[in-house]
């Protein structure tokens, strides 16, 4: 009895888990990209601004004023005049959002429960590994953006706190990283290694097993001839 079926089942379970994590991570990246609550800005101090109802929010696409009776946003349309951290974060988050679609599609079509005609397992494994690598690139884009943006905003405007969009980006980055790593590491085909191991074990037991007869000694044959 070999361990090949158990290894294949474990790889399938890890691959499905990686796919679910990748989907959650991609959704988190999309939410962070589409919303503008990345950092909450304040001119005086967070407690003072909350009492005076003069909080502000800043994201990739707009800068907003938040109060009880007012929520007004000004779009950041002057691309060439924007700071470098906003332009770079925009480009990376858009890239991560776009890469997430083919990554999820490749991993989905490579699932063990999905069959595309007479496609060999090796082709599905290659497509799954490619989807895992794309998911890791999504995580890389999200990590750079969600770290650089608050640092740049703090250097530009001073006091601030983290917003909902930034937390969504961090969660999406973490899930994309874990999911992509699981998919890339578990999308392998262990059949060749186990087949070789089984063949070697069968050959050893057949040739050197305790019940197999031992070949006659050469010295004994010579003495009998004399």
N, C-alpha and C positions, 0 to 999 in steps of 0.2 A: 504494500500500500504506500503510495507516494504522497508527498505534501503539495503537489502541484494544484489540485482543486482548491485546497484551503488558501494557498497563496493567491490564486486567481480571484477567489471570493473576497479576500481581504483587500486586494487592489481595487476591485469593483466598488466596494463600500467606501474606500477612501476617495475614489474618483468621484462618486456621487456627492460625498461630503464636500469635496473641493469645488464641485460645480455649484452647489447651493451657496457656499461662502462667496464664490466669485460673483454670483448674481446679486447677493446682498451688498457686496462691495461696490459693484457697478452702480446700483441704485443710489448708494450713498454718494458716490462721485457725481452722479447726475443731479442730485438734490443740492449738493454744495455748489455746483456750477450754475444752477438756475436761480438760486436765491442770493440775496445781498446782505444777509445778516452775518457777515464774517467777523467783524469786530464792532464792539460798541464803544463809541468815542465819548469823551467828556472833557470839558474845558477846565473844570475846577477840581473835581474829585467825585468818585462814583457815588458816594452817599449823598453828597451835596447836590449832584445833578439829579439824582432820583427824587430828592425832596423838592427841588425846583422844577422838576418835570422837563428837563432839557437834555435828554439823551439823544445821541446820534448813532447811526449805523452806517457801516461802509462795507461794500462788497466789490465784486469784479466789475459790475456794470453800472452801479449807481451809488450815490451817497444820500442817505435819508436822515430826516429829522423825526424823532419818535417822541410823542407826548400823548397825553390822555385824549385830547380832542383833535390831534393832528398827526397825520403820517404822510409826509411829503418827501418825495425822492427826486433828485436831480441826476439825470443820466450822464454818465462819463463818456461822452461821445468824441471828445478831442483826443484821438488816439496818440498822435505824435507828442502831445503835451503831458501825457500821463507818466507817472514815475515808472521806473523799470520793473519794480516788483509787481505792479498791477499788470503791465503788458505781458511779462513772462508767466505770471500765474494764469492769466487768461489763456494764453497759448497752450500751456501744459494741461489745464483742465479740459479744454476743448479736445485736445489730442487724446487724453485719457478717456473722455466720454465716447469718442468715435472708435477708439480701439476696443472698447468693451463689447460692442456689438458683434464683430467677427470673432472675438475671443469666446464669448458665450455660445455663439452659433457653432463654432468648431468643436467645442467640448460637448455640446448637446448632441451633435450628430455622431460623436465618438462614444456615446454611452453604450454599455453592454446590452441594454434592452432595445437598442435601435439598430436596425440593419438596413444598409443601402445596397440592395441587390446581392451580388456575390463578392462583395468587397472583402479582401483578406484582412485579418486582424492586424497585421503589421501596418497597413495603411491607416487604420483607425487609431493605432497607437501614435503614429507620427502626427496625425492631425490633432490628437489630444495634447501631445507635448507642445505643439505650436500654439494651441489655444492657451495652455498654461503659461508659456513665455509671454504672450500678449497680455495676459492678466497681470503678470509681474510688471510689465511696462506700465500698465494702468496704475498699479500701486506706486511705482516710481514717480509718475507724473503727479499723483495726488500728494505724495509725501513732500516733494520739493515745493509744491504750491502752498500747502497748508502750513509749512514751516516758514517759508520766506515771506508770505503775505503779512502775518502778524508782526514779524520783526520789522519789516519795512514800514508798516503803519505806525508802530510804536516810535520808530526813529523820526517819522514825519510829524506826527500829531501828539506824541507824548502819552498821557494817561489813557488807558483803554482797558477793556475786558473782552474775553472771547465770546463770540456769538454762536447761534444755533448752526449756521452754515459751516462754521469751522469744525464744530464737533461732528457734524455729519460727514465732512471730508476726512476727518481722522478715523472715524469708524469704517468708512468705505475703504480707506487705504489699508487698514489693518486686515479687514476681511479679504480684500483682493490679494494681499501679500500671502496670507495663509492659504487661501484657495488656490492661487497660482502655484505655490510651492507643492501642495498636495498633488495637484494634477500633473505637474511636470515630473515629480518623483515617482508617482505610482502608475503612470501610463507606460509600463514596460511589459514585455512578453517573456516570461520566465520559462517557456516550454523547452527551449533548446538546452538550457543549463540542466534542467531536471531530467530531460531525456538522456543526456550524456551521463549524468550521475547514475541513472537507473541502469543504463547499458553496462557501465563499468562495474556496478555492483553485481549484476547478473553474470557477467563474465568471470568475476572473481569467485562467486559462489559455485559456478559450474566447473571452474578449472582447479580451484584450491579449497573446495569445501571439505568438511570432515568426512562426508560419505563417499567421496570420489576415490577410486582406486589410484594408488601411486604407481608411477611408471617403474618398470623393472630396472634394477641397477645395472650399469654397464660392467662393473667389476664382477658381478655375479655371473653375467653372461660369458665373460671371458674365462672364468674359472670352470664353468660347466663345459666349455669347449675343450679345455685342456684335459 
